[in-house]
């Protein structure tokens, strides 16, 4: 009598469904959200930091930068730029979290489950989208309390927030790749800060490009942050939006096209 060895029905079921990875990724994204709820201090960078930065730059530097208009005239200029900076800084948490999960063996446990191989990676990225969204809500709420308003319509204002969220989801693939290739979470965070600070502070987020030194103007004029900030300000306050929006979308496509394959390749090597 021949004994046949069969795979467990659950595993066969998961493999037979062509789009099972979608539901599996969403389930793992929810796991990340639940983990945040159980560890609320992990949200400090997207809750308190936006408020602190807004108060610091608005009240400490607003009068000097805006001149006679004071901080109230600086708020419509600052808030869209600070929104970009806040969300861009939040993206590095994705790579740091992935690196930490690998170090703790979390992905080894995922590998033993009957799920698609890519699902834990996609779930981690989607779960962090909640962090980005929370930082947007908190910063914009703080701005509205201080008197900020959409002067180009609520629809365009919501579109501006959607674009900055999509840009964050595009940019996070850089840190996903670094998180999967570097040895420690501290190393990922250190490299991220070395990139983020020149990219954001050496831009038009806080001051007009024309006030910067010539060499820095040349860098600012080709930076994706500049075009994203110009898009946000045009959508929220009015102005020409087509050119900065198209260039921002091109940067988003380019970031995903370059770094998503690198990240997936590094992920497959580690799993």
HUHUGI-V478449 format. One record per residue. N is the residue number from 1. PHI is phi in whole degrees, -180 to 180 (NA if undefined). PSI is psi in degrees with one decimal (NA if undefined). NEAR is the number of other ideal C-beta (glycine too) atoms within 12 Angstrom. Layout:
BEGIN
[[N:PHI:PSI:NEAR] [N:PHI:PSI:NEAR]]
END
This chain:
BEGIN
[[1:NA:129.1:3] [2:-93:131.6:4] [3:-99:120.2:5] [4:-91:139.0:6] [5:-100:119.6:6] [6:-113:147.5:9] [7:-73:153.7:13] [8:-58:142.0:12] [9:-56:-36.2:11] [10:-62:-43.9:15] [11:-66:-42.1:17] [12:-62:-39.6:13] [13:-63:-40.5:15] [14:-68:-37.3:24] [15:-76:-23.9:19] [16:-79:-20.0:14] [17:-88:119.2:17] [18:-65:-30.3:10] [19:-112:26.6:14] [20:-63:-28.3:24] [21:-63:-24.5:24] [22:-67:-52.1:20] [23:-66:-34.9:21] [24:-66:-40.4:29] [25:-64:-41.3:28] [26:-65:-37.8:23] [27:-63:-42.6:25] [28:-72:-29.9:33] [29:-64:-40.6:28] [30:-64:-34.6:20] [31:-59:-41.6:28] [32:-66:-37.3:33] [33:-66:-43.1:26] [34:-63:-39.0:16] [35:-63:-37.9:25] [36:-64:-41.1:28] [37:-64:-32.1:17] [38:-83:-14.5:12] [39:-133:67.6:14] [40:-63:-23.1:16] [41:-65:-17.5:12] [42:-68:-12.9:24] [43:-94:7.8:27] [44:-60:-36.3:20] [45:-72:-21.5:34] [46:-109:0.9:36] [47:-113:-59.6:25] [48:-81:-36.9:21] [49:-59:-45.5:26] [50:-58:-41.1:38] [51:-66:-43.6:27] [52:-63:-45.1:21] [53:-64:-40.6:35] [54:-63:-47.3:37] [55:-65:-41.5:23] [56:-63:-54.2:18] [57:-74:-30.3:33] [58:-75:-47.7:36] [59:-92:-29.1:22] [60:-84:-44.8:17] [61:-107:-13.7:23] [62:-58:-44.6:29] [63:-64:-40.0:18] [64:-72:-40.8:17] [65:-75:-42.0:25] [66:-82:-16.1:23] [67:77:-138.6:16] [68:-65:-21.3:12] [69:-72:-19.1:16] [70:74:-173.5:17] [71:-67:-26.2:29] [72:-66:-36.3:21] [73:-77:-18.2:19] [74:-86:-24.0:33] [75:-58:-46.6:33] [76:-64:-23.7:32] [77:-84:-40.9:34] [78:-73:-45.3:43] [79:-60:-47.3:45] [80:-60:-39.4:46] [81:-68:-41.4:42] [82:-67:-31.4:47] [83:-60:-43.6:47] [84:-63:-48.1:49] [85:-61:-43.2:38] [86:-62:-47.1:45] [87:-71:-37.9:51] [88:-63:-41.3:47] [89:-65:-34.1:37] [90:-67:-23.3:44] [91:-65:-28.9:46] [92:-68:-19.5:42] [93:-62:-26.5:43] [94:-64:-48.3:49] [95:-67:-39.9:44] [96:-63:-44.0:36] [97:-65:-40.8:39] [98:-64:-44.8:41] [99:-60:-41.8:36] [100:-66:-40.2:28] [101:-64:-40.9:33] [102:-64:-41.1:33] [103:-63:-32.7:22] [104:-87:-3.7:15] [105:83:13.2:13] [106:-62:-41.7:25] [107:-73:-21.7:31] [108:-66:-37.3:15] [109:-71:-37.7:16] [110:-61:-36.9:31] [111:-65:-25.4:21] [112:-82:-7.8:14] [113:-88:152.7:24] [114:-80:63.7:22] [115:-128:163.8:32] [116:-62:144.2:29] [117:-63:-32.7:25] [118:-85:-13.3:27] [119:-58:-43.7:32] [120:-61:-35.2:39] [121:-69:-47.8:44] [122:-64:-39.1:35] [123:-62:-37.7:37] [124:-65:-41.6:44] [125:-68:-45.1:43] [126:-66:-37.5:33] [127:-63:-37.3:36] [128:-73:-17.7:44] [129:-60:-28.4:36] [130:-66:-39.4:32] [131:-63:-44.0:43] [132:-61:-44.3:40] [133:-63:-39.1:28] [134:-64:-41.4:33] [135:-64:-37.2:40] [136:-64:-47.8:39] [137:-61:-45.0:26] [138:-66:-45.2:31] [139:-66:-44.2:42] [140:-67:-37.2:34] [141:-63:-42.8:20] [142:-62:-41.2:29] [143:-64:-41.4:38] [144:-65:-37.3:19] [145:-62:-35.3:17] [146:-83:-5.8:24] [147:115:3.8:16] [148:-70:141.5:30] [149:-141:153.0:20] [150:-78:117.0:26] [151:-96:0.1:20] [152:-120:22.1:24] [153:97:146.1:17] [154:-65:-37.4:16] [155:-59:-46.1:13] [156:-67:-34.1:25] [157:-64:-43.2:31] [158:-66:-36.9:20] [159:-63:-39.1:23] [160:-61:-42.3:41] [161:-68:-35.5:34] [162:-65:-41.4:26] [163:-64:-42.6:37] [164:-68:-30.7:47] [165:-68:-43.8:36] [166:-66:-36.1:29] [167:-64:-40.3:43] [168:-63:-42.0:42] [169:-66:-28.6:35] [170:-75:-44.6:36] [171:-72:-27.7:45] [172:-63:-20.9:43] [173:-64:-25.7:39] [174:-62:-47.2:37] [175:-76:-28.3:43] [176:-61:-46.0:45] [177:-61:-47.4:36] [178:-64:-38.5:34] [179:-63:-28.9:43] [180:-90:-12.5:39] [181:-109:-24.6:25] [182:-89:158.9:27] [183:-80:-34.3:17] [184:-131:155.3:18] [185:-66:-33.6:27] [186:-65:-36.5:17] [187:-66:-41.9:22] [188:-61:-46.0:34] [189:-64:-40.3:27] [190:-64:-45.4:20] [191:-65:-40.2:25] [192:-61:-43.7:35] [193:-66:-37.6:23] [194:-62:-30.3:14] [195:-86:-43.1:25] [196:-67:-43.5:32] [197:-64:-49.1:19] [198:-64:-35.5:16] [199:-68:-35.5:31] [200:-94:-47.7:35] [201:-74:-28.1:27] [202:-90:55.3:27] [203:-147:-170.1:34] [204:-95:20.4:36] [205:-64:-44.1:39] [206:-105:-29.7:34] [207:-137:157.3:28] [208:-63:146.6:21] [209:-58:-33.9:26] [210:-65:-19.4:12] [211:-87:-5.9:15] [212:-85:157.2:22] [213:-60:157.3:13] [214:-56:-45.1:12] [215:-65:-34.7:10] [216:-76:-31.8:22] [217:-61:-41.0:20] [218:-61:-40.5:14] [219:-69:-43.6:21] [220:-62:-36.6:31] [221:-70:-14.8:22] [222:-113:0.5:17] [223:-75:138.1:31] [224:-63:-27.7:34] [225:-64:-39.4:42] [226:-60:-47.5:34] [227:-70:-34.4:34] [228:-67:-42.6:44] [229:-63:-43.9:44] [230:-62:-36.8:37] [231:-64:-45.4:42] [232:-63:-44.3:50] [233:-67:-37.7:38] [234:-68:-41.6:31] [235:-70:-36.4:34] [236:-84:-36.7:40] [237:-115:-11.1:29] [238:104:156.1:19] [239:128:178.4:23] [240:-69:123.1:16] [241:-117:-20.7:28] [242:-61:-51.6:15] [243:-64:-52.7:16] [244:-63:-33.0:32] [245:-67:-45.6:30] [246:-64:-40.6:19] [247:-68:-38.1:25] [248:-62:-44.2:36] [249:-63:-38.3:23] [250:-64:-40.9:20] [251:-63:-40.4:30] [252:-62:-46.3:31] [253:-62:-42.7:19] [254:-63:-42.7:19] [255:-62:-44.0:31] [256:-68:-42.1:27] [257:-64:-33.4:15] [258:-88:-50.5:19] [259:-91:-26.1:33] [260:-64:-47.2:28] [261:-62:-38.6:16] [262:-63:-41.7:23] [263:-66:-43.1:35] [264:-66:-38.4:24] [265:-64:-43.1:20] [266:-65:-36.8:27] [267:-65:-42.5:34] [268:-66:-34.5:17] [269:-66:-34.6:14] [270:-85:-17.6:28] [271:-112:NA:26]]
END
